[in-house]
Amino acid sequence: MFKLVNLSANKETFHDITFKDGLNVVMGYQYDKSESNKKNTTNGIGKSLIIKIIDFCLASDKQKEWLVPLADWIFTLTISVDGKKHTLSRAINKQNIILFDN
């Protein structure tokens, strides 16, 4: 069985995502409930980006649009296959290389 375990990055601004057993749901959450925030939307907070990063770690095509804004980022996806954990790491500035268990 294949299972996602964790998604992380080499930057403190990225909040690690730990996947639980069973169904995982990615939901937007709006922190600012003030009167000045009139849009009241969860657009642009990263729900779709999480899926793109997982796909990127699993050997998707290169993401040319990420080269400038995320040049020094490295994403790491931890997976479990038949109960054994593995890590896949891929750097934005070296997209030709995917490290499997280092």
N, CA, C and O atoms as CSV, one atom per row, in Angstrom:
chain,resi,resn,atom,element,x,y,z
A,1,MET,N,N,0.830,-1.169,0.000
A,1,MET,CA,C,0.000,0.000,0.000
A,1,MET,C,C,0.881,1.241,0.000
A,1,MET,O,O,1.897,1.286,0.694
A,2,PHE,N,N,0.500,2.231,-0.765
A,2,PHE,CA,C,1.201,3.516,-0.886
A,2,PHE,C,C,0.466,4.549,-0.044
A,2,PHE,O,O,-0.759,4.654,-0.112
A,3,LYS,N,N,1.214,5.312,0.751
A,3,LYS,CA,C,0.593,6.311,1.614
A,3,LYS,C,C,1.481,7.541,1.718
A,3,LYS,O,O,2.699,7.421,1.855
A,4,LEU,N,N,0.877,8.723,1.653
A,4,LEU,CA,C,1.603,9.961,1.927
A,4,LEU,C,C,1.761,10.084,3.436
A,4,LEU,O,O,0.822,9.819,4.186
A,5,VAL,N,N,2.955,10.488,3.883
A,5,VAL,CA,C,3.220,10.619,5.310
A,5,VAL,C,C,3.425,12.080,5.695
A,5,VAL,O,O,2.793,12.570,6.630
A,6,ASN,N,N,4.319,12.786,4.969
A,6,ASN,CA,C,4.655,14.154,5.347
A,6,ASN,C,C,5.166,14.920,4.142
A,6,ASN,O,O,5.804,14.348,3.257
A,7,LEU,N,N,4.886,16.214,4.109
A,7,LEU,CA,C,5.406,17.110,3.086
A,7,LEU,C,C,6.092,18.260,3.799
A,7,LEU,O,O,5.505,18.901,4.671
A,8,SER,N,N,7.354,18.521,3.418
A,8,SER,CA,C,8.104,19.592,4.083
A,8,SER,C,C,8.974,20.320,3.067
A,8,SER,O,O,9.084,19.914,1.910
A,9,ALA,N,N,9.594,21.412,3.533
A,9,ALA,CA,C,10.509,22.193,2.703
A,9,ALA,C,C,11.658,22.672,3.573
A,9,ALA,O,O,11.607,22.580,4.800
A,10,ASN,N,N,12.675,23.177,2.933
A,10,ASN,CA,C,13.854,23.646,3.646
A,10,ASN,C,C,13.721,25.094,4.128
A,10,ASN,O,O,14.719,25.692,4.531
A,11,LYS,N,N,12.550,25.654,4.096
A,11,LYS,CA,C,12.315,27.033,4.528
A,11,LYS,C,C,11.344,27.059,5.702
A,11,LYS,O,O,10.356,26.325,5.721
A,12,GLU,N,N,11.635,27.911,6.678
A,12,GLU,CA,C,10.785,28.018,7.868
A,12,GLU,C,C,9.389,28.534,7.548
A,12,GLU,O,O,8.445,28.267,8.292
A,13,THR,N,N,9.252,29.256,6.470
A,13,THR,CA,C,7.940,29.808,6.119
A,13,THR,C,C,6.967,28.744,5.626
A,13,THR,O,O,5.760,28.978,5.571
A,14,PHE,N,N,7.493,27.575,5.267
A,14,PHE,CA,C,6.632,26.481,4.829
A,14,PHE,C,C,6.227,25.670,6.056
A,14,PHE,O,O,7.085,25.209,6.809
A,15,HIS,N,N,4.955,25.500,6.253
A,15,HIS,CA,C,4.452,24.716,7.377
A,15,HIS,C,C,4.322,23.263,6.944
A,15,HIS,O,O,3.568,22.943,6.025
A,16,ASP,N,N,5.066,22.385,7.616
A,16,ASP,CA,C,5.010,20.958,7.281
A,16,ASP,C,C,3.573,20.452,7.319
A,16,ASP,O,O,2.752,20.918,8.109
A,17,ILE,N,N,3.294,19.505,6.461
A,17,ILE,CA,C,1.970,18.888,6.406
A,17,ILE,C,C,2.140,17.410,6.729
A,17,ILE,O,O,2.873,16.700,6.040
A,18,THR,N,N,1.474,16.955,7.763
A,18,THR,CA,C,1.504,15.548,8.139
A,18,THR,C,C,0.160,14.934,7.777
A,18,THR,O,O,-0.895,15.415,8.189
A,19,PHE,N,N,0.224,13.864,6.999
A,19,PHE,CA,C,-0.993,13.189,6.562
A,19,PHE,C,C,-1.347,12.101,7.569
A,19,PHE,O,O,-0.479,11.357,8.025
A,20,LYS,N,N,-2.598,12.018,7.903
A,20,LYS,CA,C,-3.099,11.030,8.868
A,20,LYS,C,C,-3.595,9.788,8.135
A,20,LYS,O,O,-3.792,9.817,6.920
A,21,ASP,N,N,-3.795,8.705,8.868
A,21,ASP,CA,C,-4.405,7.514,8.280
A,21,ASP,C,C,-5.824,7.847,7.844
A,21,ASP,O,O,-6.509,8.625,8.507
A,22,GLY,N,N,-6.263,7.278,6.757
A,22,GLY,CA,C,-7.612,7.532,6.265
A,22,GLY,C,C,-7.648,8.702,5.306
A,22,GLY,O,O,-6.645,9.040,4.677
A,23,LEU,N,N,-8.803,9.308,5.202
A,23,LEU,CA,C,-9.034,10.414,4.282
A,23,LEU,C,C,-8.481,11.709,4.850
A,23,LEU,O,O,-8.757,12.050,6.000
A,24,ASN,N,N,-7.702,12.435,4.052
A,24,ASN,CA,C,-7.186,13.748,4.427
A,24,ASN,C,C,-7.849,14.786,3.536
A,24,ASN,O,O,-7.947,14.596,2.324
A,25,VAL,N,N,-8.298,15.864,4.123
A,25,VAL,CA,C,-8.986,16.926,3.398
A,25,VAL,C,C,-8.177,18.209,3.535
A,25,VAL,O,O,-7.802,18.595,4.642
A,26,VAL,N,N,-7.909,18.866,2.416
A,26,VAL,CA,C,-7.204,20.148,2.430
A,26,VAL,C,C,-8.262,21.236,2.356
A,26,VAL,O,O,-8.994,21.350,1.373
A,27,MET,N,N,-8.328,22.037,3.423
A,27,MET,CA,C,-9.329,23.101,3.495
A,27,MET,C,C,-8.637,24.439,3.701
A,27,MET,O,O,-7.580,24.518,4.326
A,28,GLY,N,N,-9.245,25.484,3.169
A,28,GLY,CA,C,-8.744,26.825,3.425
A,28,GLY,C,C,-9.274,27.328,4.747
A,28,GLY,O,O,-10.393,27.012,5.152
A,29,TYR,N,N,-8.452,28.116,5.409
A,29,TYR,CA,C,-8.893,28.717,6.664
A,29,TYR,C,C,-8.465,30.163,6.664
A,29,TYR,O,O,-7.290,30.464,6.450
A,30,GLN,N,N,-9.383,31.047,6.895
A,30,GLN,CA,C,-9.105,32.474,6.903
A,30,GLN,C,C,-8.846,32.925,8.339
A,30,GLN,O,O,-9.714,32.798,9.203
A,31,TYR,N,N,-7.646,33.453,8.589
A,31,TYR,CA,C,-7.267,33.885,9.925
A,31,TYR,C,C,-7.811,35.258,10.274
A,31,TYR,O,O,-8.156,35.504,11.430
A,32,ASP,N,N,-7.896,36.158,9.305
A,32,ASP,CA,C,-8.290,37.549,9.554
A,32,ASP,C,C,-9.802,37.696,9.421
A,32,ASP,O,O,-10.339,37.681,8.314
A,33,LYS,N,N,-10.471,37.835,10.532
A,33,LYS,CA,C,-11.928,38.001,10.519
A,33,LYS,C,C,-12.322,39.457,10.794
A,33,LYS,O,O,-13.466,39.734,11.155
A,34,SER,N,N,-11.386,40.372,10.626
A,34,SER,CA,C,-11.645,41.782,10.939
A,34,SER,C,C,-12.575,42.424,9.915
A,34,SER,O,O,-12.785,41.897,8.822
A,35,GLU,N,N,-13.118,43.558,10.292
A,35,GLU,CA,C,-14.018,44.321,9.416
A,35,GLU,C,C,-13.307,44.762,8.140
A,35,GLU,O,O,-13.939,44.882,7.091
A,36,SER,N,N,-11.989,45.004,8.221
A,36,SER,CA,C,-11.255,45.506,7.063
A,36,SER,C,C,-11.090,44.450,5.969
A,36,SER,O,O,-10.791,44.785,4.823
A,37,ASN,N,N,-11.280,43.190,6.316
A,37,ASN,CA,C,-11.148,42.111,5.336
A,37,ASN,C,C,-12.521,41.835,4.731
A,37,ASN,O,O,-13.274,40.999,5.231
A,38,LYS,N,N,-12.839,42.545,3.652
A,38,LYS,CA,C,-14.180,42.451,3.073
A,38,LYS,C,C,-14.329,41.327,2.055
A,38,LYS,O,O,-15.455,40.960,1.718
A,39,LYS,N,N,-13.236,40.774,1.559
A,39,LYS,CA,C,-13.344,39.723,0.546
A,39,LYS,C,C,-13.849,38.416,1.136
A,39,LYS,O,O,-14.618,37.704,0.490
A,40,ASN,N,N,-13.432,38.093,2.342
A,40,ASN,CA,C,-13.888,36.883,3.028
A,40,ASN,C,C,-13.753,35.647,2.133
A,40,ASN,O,O,-14.724,34.928,1.896
A,41,THR,N,N,-12.529,35.415,1.642
A,41,THR,CA,C,-12.289,34.315,0.727
A,41,THR,C,C,-11.071,33.515,1.172
A,41,THR,O,O,-10.219,34.029,1.896
A,42,THR,N,N,-10.987,32.274,0.747
A,42,THR,CA,C,-9.810,31.460,1.034
A,42,THR,C,C,-9.001,31.223,-0.241
A,42,THR,O,O,-8.181,30.307,-0.288
A,43,ASN,N,N,-9.223,32.039,-1.276
A,43,ASN,CA,C,-8.439,31.928,-2.503
A,43,ASN,C,C,-7.001,32.344,-2.222
A,43,ASN,O,O,-6.759,33.283,-1.464
A,44,GLY,N,N,-6.052,31.649,-2.831
A,44,GLY,CA,C,-4.659,32.053,-2.750
A,44,GLY,C,C,-3.934,31.662,-1.475
A,44,GLY,O,O,-2.891,32.241,-1.173
A,45,ILE,N,N,-4.442,30.706,-0.718
A,45,ILE,CA,C,-3.741,30.323,0.506
A,45,ILE,C,C,-2.961,29.015,0.374
A,45,ILE,O,O,-2.317,28.591,1.333
A,46,GLY,N,N,-3.006,28.369,-0.792
A,46,GLY,CA,C,-2.119,27.250,-1.051
A,46,GLY,C,C,-2.725,25.871,-1.187
A,46,GLY,O,O,-1.991,24.883,-1.216
A,47,LYS,N,N,-4.033,25.774,-1.269
A,47,LYS,CA,C,-4.663,24.454,-1.369
A,47,LYS,C,C,-4.203,23.721,-2.635
A,47,LYS,O,O,-3.787,22.565,-2.558
A,48,SER,N,N,-4.273,24.365,-3.769
A,48,SER,CA,C,-3.860,23.741,-5.032
A,48,SER,C,C,-2.346,23.576,-5.101
A,48,SER,O,O,-1.848,22.626,-5.704
A,49,LEU,N,N,-1.621,24.495,-4.488
A,49,LEU,CA,C,-0.165,24.417,-4.502
A,49,LEU,C,C,0.327,23.161,-3.786
A,49,LEU,O,O,1.329,22.574,-4.194
A,50,ILE,N,N,-0.353,22.749,-2.741
A,50,ILE,CA,C,0.025,21.515,-2.035
A,50,ILE,C,C,0.000,20.331,-3.008
A,50,ILE,O,O,0.918,19.511,-3.016
A,51,ILE,N,N,-1.035,20.249,-3.812
A,51,ILE,CA,C,-1.155,19.163,-4.787
A,51,ILE,C,C,-0.021,19.248,-5.815
A,51,ILE,O,O,0.555,18.226,-6.187
A,52,LYS,N,N,0.298,20.462,-6.271
A,52,LYS,CA,C,1.380,20.642,-7.245
A,52,LYS,C,C,2.732,20.238,-6.662
A,52,LYS,O,O,3.555,19.646,-7.360
A,53,ILE,N,N,2.966,20.553,-5.388
A,53,ILE,CA,C,4.238,20.202,-4.758
A,53,ILE,C,C,4.352,18.681,-4.595
A,53,ILE,O,O,5.422,18.114,-4.816
A,54,ILE,N,N,3.271,18.031,-4.217
A,54,ILE,CA,C,3.287,16.564,-4.116
A,54,ILE,C,C,3.600,15.967,-5.485
A,54,ILE,O,O,4.444,15.077,-5.593
A,55,ASP,N,N,2.936,16.444,-6.516
A,55,ASP,CA,C,3.166,15.982,-7.888
A,55,ASP,C,C,4.617,16.238,-8.292
A,55,ASP,O,O,5.246,15.383,-8.914
A,56,PHE,N,N,5.145,17.398,-7.945
A,56,PHE,CA,C,6.534,17.763,-8.247
A,56,PHE,C,C,7.505,16.769,-7.609
A,56,PHE,O,O,8.448,16.314,-8.257
A,57,CYS,N,N,7.274,16.437,-6.350
A,57,CYS,CA,C,8.136,15.471,-5.654
A,57,CYS,C,C,8.037,14.071,-6.254
A,57,CYS,O,O,8.982,13.285,-6.178
A,58,LEU,N,N,6.896,13.770,-6.845
A,58,LEU,CA,C,6.683,12.453,-7.460
A,58,LEU,C,C,7.049,12.447,-8.943
A,58,LEU,O,O,6.507,11.654,-9.713
A,59,ALA,N,N,7.971,13.334,-9.347
A,59,ALA,CA,C,8.587,13.334,-10.682
A,59,ALA,C,C,7.735,13.931,-11.796
A,59,ALA,O,O,7.802,13.474,-12.937
A,60,SER,N,N,6.945,14.932,-11.483
A,60,SER,CA,C,6.208,15.608,-12.550
A,60,SER,C,C,7.182,16.374,-13.442
A,60,SER,O,O,8.387,16.388,-13.194
A,61,ASP,N,N,6.650,17.000,-14.467
A,61,ASP,CA,C,7.469,17.835,-15.342
A,61,ASP,C,C,8.094,18.971,-14.535
A,61,ASP,O,O,7.639,19.305,-13.441
A,62,LYS,N,N,9.148,19.553,-15.105
A,62,LYS,CA,C,9.794,20.697,-14.461
A,62,LYS,C,C,8.803,21.840,-14.316
A,62,LYS,O,O,7.908,22.014,-15.143
A,63,GLN,N,N,8.976,22.611,-13.259
A,63,GLN,CA,C,8.124,23.773,-12.995
A,63,GLN,C,C,8.935,25.037,-13.267
A,63,GLN,O,O,9.521,25.614,-12.350
A,64,LYS,N,N,8.968,25.463,-14.523
A,64,LYS,CA,C,9.781,26.624,-14.912
A,64,LYS,C,C,9.343,27.902,-14.210
A,64,LYS,O,O,10.169,28.765,-13.917
A,65,GLU,N,N,8.047,28.026,-13.939
A,65,GLU,CA,C,7.558,29.251,-13.306
A,65,GLU,C,C,7.997,29.372,-11.844
A,65,GLU,O,O,7.862,30.442,-11.250
A,66,TRP,N,N,8.512,28.306,-11.266
A,66,TRP,CA,C,8.994,28.325,-9.879
A,66,TRP,C,C,10.467,28.695,-9.783
A,66,TRP,O,O,10.956,28.953,-8.683
A,67,LEU,N,N,11.205,28.731,-10.919
A,67,LEU,CA,C,12.646,28.937,-10.886
A,67,LEU,C,C,13.071,30.229,-10.202
A,67,LEU,O,O,14.030,30.217,-9.430
A,68,VAL,N,N,12.405,31.314,-10.452
A,68,VAL,CA,C,12.809,32.588,-9.856
A,68,VAL,C,C,12.264,32.745,-8.438
A,68,VAL,O,O,13.051,32.991,-7.524
A,69,PRO,N,N,10.968,32.615,-8.210
A,69,PRO,CA,C,10.476,32.884,-6.857
A,69,PRO,C,C,10.883,31.852,-5.808
A,69,PRO,O,O,10.933,32.170,-4.619
A,70,LEU,N,N,11.171,30.625,-6.230
A,70,LEU,CA,C,11.491,29.550,-5.278
A,70,LEU,C,C,12.854,28.916,-5.558
A,70,LEU,O,O,13.054,27.735,-5.277
A,71,ALA,N,N,13.781,29.681,-6.102
A,71,ALA,CA,C,15.051,29.148,-6.598
A,71,ALA,C,C,15.808,28.280,-5.602
A,71,ALA,O,O,16.357,27.251,-5.994
A,72,ASP,N,N,15.857,28.655,-4.340
A,72,ASP,CA,C,16.660,27.895,-3.380
A,72,ASP,C,C,15.825,26.980,-2.486
A,72,ASP,O,O,16.279,26.567,-1.419
A,73,TRP,N,N,14.621,26.670,-2.915
A,73,TRP,CA,C,13.747,25.789,-2.136
A,73,TRP,C,C,13.995,24.332,-2.497
A,73,TRP,O,O,14.306,23.997,-3.640
A,74,ILE,N,N,13.850,23.475,-1.489
A,74,ILE,CA,C,13.887,22.019,-1.672
A,74,ILE,C,C,12.657,21.448,-0.978
A,74,ILE,O,O,12.423,21.712,0.201
A,75,PHE,N,N,11.885,20.677,-1.702
A,75,PHE,CA,C,10.693,20.044,-1.133
A,75,PHE,C,C,10.982,18.571,-0.880
A,75,PHE,O,O,11.639,17.907,-1.682
A,76,THR,N,N,10.481,18.069,0.248
A,76,THR,CA,C,10.673,16.671,0.605
A,76,THR,C,C,9.328,16.039,0.926
A,76,THR,O,O,8.568,16.534,1.758
A,77,LEU,N,N,9.057,14.945,0.251
A,77,LEU,CA,C,7.834,14.180,0.476
A,77,LEU,C,C,8.221,12.852,1.094
A,77,LEU,O,O,9.024,12.108,0.531
A,78,THR,N,N,7.654,12.555,2.249
A,78,THR,CA,C,7.859,11.256,2.882
A,78,THR,C,C,6.648,10.398,2.560
A,78,THR,O,O,5.505,10.814,2.750
A,79,ILE,N,N,6.914,9.199,2.072
A,79,ILE,CA,C,5.852,8.263,1.710
A,79,ILE,C,C,6.085,6.942,2.447
A,79,ILE,O,O,7.169,6.687,2.973
A,80,SER,N,N,5.065,6.131,2.470
A,80,SER,CA,C,5.176,4.790,3.020
A,80,SER,C,C,4.694,3.816,1.948
A,80,SER,O,O,3.602,3.963,1.398
A,81,VAL,N,N,5.525,2.824,1.665
A,81,VAL,CA,C,5.168,1.784,0.700
A,81,VAL,C,C,5.266,0.446,1.429
A,81,VAL,O,O,6.342,0.029,1.857
A,82,ASP,N,N,4.129,-0.206,1.556
A,82,ASP,CA,C,4.055,-1.480,2.289
A,82,ASP,C,C,4.677,-1.373,3.687
A,82,ASP,O,O,5.362,-2.284,4.152
A,83,GLY,N,N,4.418,-0.233,4.343
A,83,GLY,CA,C,4.862,-0.027,5.712
A,83,GLY,C,C,6.279,0.496,5.868
A,83,GLY,O,O,6.698,0.798,6.986
A,84,LYS,N,N,7.034,0.613,4.772
A,84,LYS,CA,C,8.406,1.126,4.843
A,84,LYS,C,C,8.437,2.568,4.351
A,84,LYS,O,O,7.958,2.870,3.258
A,85,LYS,N,N,9.013,3.467,5.180
A,85,LYS,CA,C,9.063,4.884,4.825
A,85,LYS,C,C,10.223,5.180,3.883
A,85,LYS,O,O,11.312,4.618,3.997
A,86,HIS,N,N,9.942,6.093,2.940
A,86,HIS,CA,C,10.934,6.576,1.979
A,86,HIS,C,C,10.780,8.084,1.848
A,86,HIS,O,O,9.695,8.624,2.061
A,87,THR,N,N,11.875,8.764,1.495
A,87,THR,CA,C,11.805,10.201,1.248
A,87,THR,C,C,12.189,10.495,-0.188
A,87,THR,O,O,13.096,9.881,-0.750
A,88,LEU,N,N,11.480,11.445,-0.764
A,88,LEU,CA,C,11.776,11.947,-2.095
A,88,LEU,C,C,12.010,13.446,-1.945
A,88,LEU,O,O,11.134,14.166,-1.465
A,89,SER,N,N,13.182,13.916,-2.351
A,89,SER,CA,C,13.501,15.340,-2.260
A,89,SER,C,C,13.846,15.867,-3.642
A,89,SER,O,O,14.521,15.203,-4.429
A,90,ARG,N,N,13.366,17.080,-3.924
A,90,ARG,CA,C,13.618,17.684,-5.233
A,90,ARG,C,C,13.803,19.182,-5.056
A,90,ARG,O,O,12.957,19.860,-4.474
A,91,ALA,N,N,14.912,19.686,-5.562
A,91,ALA,CA,C,15.237,21.103,-5.470
A,91,ALA,C,C,14.716,21.845,-6.699
A,91,ALA,O,O,14.730,21.319,-7.812
A,92,ILE,N,N,14.269,23.047,-6.481
A,92,ILE,CA,C,13.760,23.857,-7.592
A,92,ILE,C,C,14.879,24.188,-8.577
A,92,ILE,O,O,14.664,24.162,-9.789
A,93,ASN,N,N,16.063,24.497,-8.068
A,93,ASN,CA,C,17.155,24.891,-8.971
A,93,ASN,C,C,17.906,23.693,-9.567
A,93,ASN,O,O,18.819,23.884,-10.371
A,94,LYS,N,N,17.538,22.465,-9.185
A,94,LYS,CA,C,18.122,21.253,-9.773
A,94,LYS,C,C,17.012,20.239,-10.020
A,94,LYS,O,O,17.023,19.141,-9.463
A,95,GLN,N,N,16.058,20.618,-10.859
A,95,GLN,CA,C,14.861,19.807,-11.053
A,95,GLN,C,C,15.121,18.495,-11.783
A,95,GLN,O,O,14.250,17.626,-11.810
A,96,ASN,N,N,16.295,18.337,-12.371
A,96,ASN,CA,C,16.623,17.081,-13.050
A,96,ASN,C,C,16.899,15.955,-12.065
A,96,ASN,O,O,16.909,14.784,-12.443
A,97,ILE,N,N,17.126,16.312,-10.786
A,97,ILE,CA,C,17.534,15.327,-9.785
A,97,ILE,C,C,16.427,15.156,-8.742
A,97,ILE,O,O,15.931,16.134,-8.184
A,98,ILE,N,N,16.055,13.922,-8.493
A,98,ILE,CA,C,15.140,13.595,-7.401
A,98,ILE,C,C,15.877,12.616,-6.500
A,98,ILE,O,O,16.237,11.515,-6.915
A,99,LEU,N,N,16.094,13.040,-5.259
A,99,LEU,CA,C,16.784,12.170,-4.312
A,99,LEU,C,C,15.787,11.215,-3.684
A,99,LEU,O,O,14.778,11.647,-3.127
A,100,PHE,N,N,16.060,9.925,-3.768
A,100,PHE,CA,C,15.230,8.904,-3.167
A,100,PHE,C,C,15.999,8.320,-1.991
A,100,PHE,O,O,17.050,7.705,-2.176
A,101,ASP,N,N,15.487,8.506,-0.800
A,101,ASP,CA,C,16.176,8.084,0.430
A,101,ASP,C,C,17.610,8.596,0.465
A,101,ASP,O,O,18.532,7.861,0.820
A,102,ASN,N,N,17.793,9.858,0.094
A,102,ASN,CA,C,19.109,10.533,0.064
A,102,ASN,C,C,20.031,9.904,-0.959
A,102,ASN,O,O,21.170,10.343,-1.116
